[in-house]
Amino acid sequence: MVEPAIITTSLVTILGPPGSALGYAIRDFLYRSDVPFEWVQLANDAQARADAGVEHLADSRLPVCLFADGSRLECPTVRQITEKLGWFRNPARSEYDLAIYGAGPAGLSAAVYGASEGLKTVLIERYTLGGQAGSSSRIENYLGFPGGISGADLAKRAHEQVCRFGAEILLGREGVRADCTPHQMGGYLADGTKIVARATICATGVAYRRLGLPHEERFQGAGLYYGAGASEAALTSGQHVFVVGGGNSAGQAAMHFAQAACHVTIVIRGESLKSTLSQYLIDRISATPNINVLTQTEVAALEGDDVLREITLSNRATGESRTVATRWLFVCIGGEPQTHWASEVGIVRDAGGYLITGPDLVRNGRCPAQWPLTREPYYLETSMPGLFAAGDVRHGSIKRCASAVGEGAMAVALVHRYLANG
Ligand SMILES: Cc1cc2nc3c(=O)[nH]c(=O)nc-3n(C[C@H](O)[C@H](O)[C@H](O)COP(=O)(O)OP(=O)(O)OC[C@H]3O[C@@H](n4cnc5c(N)ncnc54)[C@H](O)[C@@H]3O)c2cc1C
């Protein structure tokens, strides 16, 4: 094998062909994890041989990751990179006071408060720290950061705080099943590991909603991206980017891409951004000459080969359709909670799958049939005593960083009440 010629100064150098979906997944993971990395897009077979040490551009060993210690991983999964970075661990205890699922703003906040208040706390996250907020290039309305802060930076600071107070973090581990009895809750991880805790906080947020179009899976990470794609901005230089969605995440993404792309088009179904976007972002977008907004429009089709090449835009008012060339489509149309595990054990959810808590469980002065205690559920408590929900996964929550952080802290106060009084 030819020795790679790349000398890396970043912690990780990723070498891959254009449009590599795995290359994108690795970039996204490292960006959100605040790990310095360099992406080397291989242009031809000769460069693939010289720089990546593989035979050609279509070699199945690509992308290759080179680490600062001289080691390399070929076509690695995100889990293998988590392991390589030394972040993949087994639980240190057989039982915890508090288990928290999901390390977005709500879970990170709960871990800080839980551990700092003396609870043996474990924080379980299926991907990396930061949640949806971690994908934001700049959060400008979070208290205490007048100049704004990137989601990755916010997650890094929270990580330091969680570690300082001694909470245990299990990354790359997904909770898939619950096994609950009062005062002892079991959560099963995807590999069968059981986590036992006296109380649990579910802070699993939401997963990105899909467009529901043919070929969506094929182009995912190869022209079609969910979320704000903060890791990709520099790569869009001089190109036309499309962002679908009218919420703050879409607005932030558009502003971010406008710095590199030649043009950014926001595609929304509604008649204007007024009802969905914060005024500060509306003002910024209006003042940015290379952003335009297509109202009453939806993406109707995706076309391409190995990568996305063009999209069809359909005007809902006139019924007219047109096809435009692009290799960059970012979908920011909100999310859906993934709470199937809760319905399996009879926990009450709303029609959208969000976990119902506290006063919302009480109808006409009566608790749901599943509720086994004489007291009413605490404010953030689900219909399973001792299991709390915080942040975006909770029915009726405000979808904001600050409210998720607030609910994480509040859930811990209610955990104390539950552990003391039942
Ligand atoms: C691009 C973008 C920009 C945004 N900008 C702003 C902003 O400027 N200001 C603002 O206030 N809000 C903003 N928001 C909204 C804000 O980020 C969310 O409201 C907030 O992140 C919700 O936090 P959360 O902890 O409840 O859930 P999430 O952030 O969704 O985190 C949930 C975490 O749980 C993990 N998880 C899910 N299922 C499991 C499982 N089974 N096991 C283990 N882990 C699991 C996920 O991987 C994720 O890390 C933005 C959102 C996006 C997407």
The ligand as an SDF file (V2000), in Angstrom:
LIG
                    3D

 53 58  0  0  0  0  0  0  0  0999 V2000
  -30.4590   24.4620   13.4470 C   0  0  0  0  0  0  0  0  0  0  0  0
  -31.1950   24.8420   14.6890 C   0  0  0  0  0  0  0  0  0  0  0  0
  -31.0350   26.1130   15.2060 C   0  0  0  0  0  0  0  0  0  0  0  0
  -31.6960   26.4850   16.3870 C   0  0  0  0  0  0  0  0  0  0  0  0
  -31.5010   27.7370   16.8700 N   0  0  0  0  0  0  0  0  0  0  0  0
  -32.0880   28.0960   18.0330 C   0  0  0  0  0  0  0  0  0  0  0  0
  -31.8440   29.3890   18.5750 C   0  0  0  0  0  0  0  0  0  0  0  0
  -31.1540   30.2160   17.9920 O   0  0  0  0  0  0  0  0  0  0  0  0
  -32.4200   29.6860   19.7580 N   0  0  0  0  0  0  0  0  0  0  0  0
  -33.2030   28.8040   20.4360 C   0  0  0  0  0  0  0  0  0  0  0  0
  -33.6450   29.1160   21.5390 O   0  0  0  0  0  0  0  0  0  0  0  0
  -33.4500   27.5730   19.9400 N   0  0  0  0  0  0  0  0  0  0  0  0
  -32.9140   27.2020   18.7480 C   0  0  0  0  0  0  0  0  0  0  0  0
  -33.1790   25.9720   18.2100 N   0  0  0  0  0  0  0  0  0  0  0  0
  -34.0620   25.0570   18.9460 C   0  0  0  0  0  0  0  0  0  0  0  0
  -33.2850   24.3810   20.0820 C   0  0  0  0  0  0  0  0  0  0  0  0
  -32.0370   23.9440   19.6020 O   0  0  0  0  0  0  0  0  0  0  0  0
  -34.0740   23.2080   20.6420 C   0  0  0  0  0  0  0  0  0  0  0  0
  -35.2940   23.6940   21.1550 O   0  0  0  0  0  0  0  0  0  0  0  0
  -33.2840   22.5110   21.7460 C   0  0  0  0  0  0  0  0  0  0  0  0
  -32.0890   21.9630   21.2280 O   0  0  0  0  0  0  0  0  0  0  0  0
  -34.1070   21.4000   22.3910 C   0  0  0  0  0  0  0  0  0  0  0  0
  -33.2960   20.7770   23.3290 O   0  0  0  0  0  0  0  0  0  0  0  0
  -33.5870   19.3120   23.8800 P   0  0  0  0  0  0  0  0  0  0  0  0
  -32.4690   18.9920   24.7990 O   0  0  0  0  0  0  0  0  0  0  0  0
  -34.9700   19.2430   24.4100 O   0  0  0  0  0  0  0  0  0  0  0  0
  -33.5910   18.3470   22.6060 O   0  0  0  0  0  0  0  0  0  0  0  0
  -32.5290   18.1270   21.4490 P   0  0  0  0  0  0  0  0  0  0  0  0
  -31.7020   19.3180   21.2320 O   0  0  0  0  0  0  0  0  0  0  0  0
  -33.3270   17.5880   20.3060 O   0  0  0  0  0  0  0  0  0  0  0  0
  -31.5700   16.9840   22.0130 O   0  0  0  0  0  0  0  0  0  0  0  0
  -32.0190   15.6600   22.1740 C   0  0  0  0  0  0  0  0  0  0  0  0
  -30.8280   14.7370   22.2420 C   0  0  0  0  0  0  0  0  0  0  0  0
  -31.2760   13.4290   22.5460 O   0  0  0  0  0  0  0  0  0  0  0  0
  -30.5720   12.4710   21.7880 C   0  0  0  0  0  0  0  0  0  0  0  0
  -31.3980   11.2640   21.6980 N   0  0  0  0  0  0  0  0  0  0  0  0
  -32.5700   11.1090   21.0140 C   0  0  0  0  0  0  0  0  0  0  0  0
  -33.0520    9.8590   21.2180 N   0  0  0  0  0  0  0  0  0  0  0  0
  -32.1860    9.2390   22.0430 C   0  0  0  0  0  0  0  0  0  0  0  0
  -32.1500    7.9220   22.6160 C   0  0  0  0  0  0  0  0  0  0  0  0
  -33.1230    7.0450   22.3770 N   0  0  0  0  0  0  0  0  0  0  0  0
  -31.1060    7.5960   23.4130 N   0  0  0  0  0  0  0  0  0  0  0  0
  -30.1050    8.4940   23.6670 C   0  0  0  0  0  0  0  0  0  0  0  0
  -30.0880    9.7460   23.1370 N   0  0  0  0  0  0  0  0  0  0  0  0
  -31.1190   10.1150   22.3420 C   0  0  0  0  0  0  0  0  0  0  0  0
  -30.3700   13.1790   20.4490 C   0  0  0  0  0  0  0  0  0  0  0  0
  -29.2950   12.6010   19.7180 O   0  0  0  0  0  0  0  0  0  0  0  0
  -30.0780   14.6060   20.9120 C   0  0  0  0  0  0  0  0  0  0  0  0
  -28.6940   14.8010   21.1380 O   0  0  0  0  0  0  0  0  0  0  0  0
  -32.5610   25.5570   17.0370 C   0  0  0  0  0  0  0  0  0  0  0  0
  -32.7330   24.2820   16.5030 C   0  0  0  0  0  0  0  0  0  0  0  0
  -32.0740   23.9200   15.3320 C   0  0  0  0  0  0  0  0  0  0  0  0
  -32.2840   22.5390   14.7570 C   0  0  0  0  0  0  0  0  0  0  0  0
  1  2  1  0
  2  3  1  0
  2 52  2  0
  3  4  2  0
  4  5  1  0
  4 50  1  0
  5  6  2  0
  6  7  1  0
  6 13  1  0
  7  8  2  0
  7  9  1  0
  9 10  1  0
 10 11  2  0
 10 12  1  0
 12 13  2  0
 13 14  1  0
 14 15  1  0
 14 50  1  0
 15 16  1  0
 16 17  1  0
 16 18  1  0
 18 19  1  0
 18 20  1  0
 20 21  1  0
 20 22  1  0
 22 23  1  0
 23 24  1  0
 24 25  2  0
 24 26  1  0
 24 27  1  0
 27 28  1  0
 28 29  2  0
 28 30  1  0
 28 31  1  0
 31 32  1  0
 32 33  1  0
 33 34  1  0
 33 48  1  0
 34 35  1  0
 35 36  1  0
 35 46  1  0
 36 37  1  0
 36 45  1  0
 37 38  2  0
 38 39  1  0
 39 40  1  0
 39 45  2  0
 40 41  1  0
 40 42  2  0
 42 43  1  0
 43 44  2  0
 44 45  1  0
 46 47  1  0
 46 48  1  0
 48 49  1  0
 50 51  2  0
 51 52  1  0
 52 53  1  0
M  END
$$$$
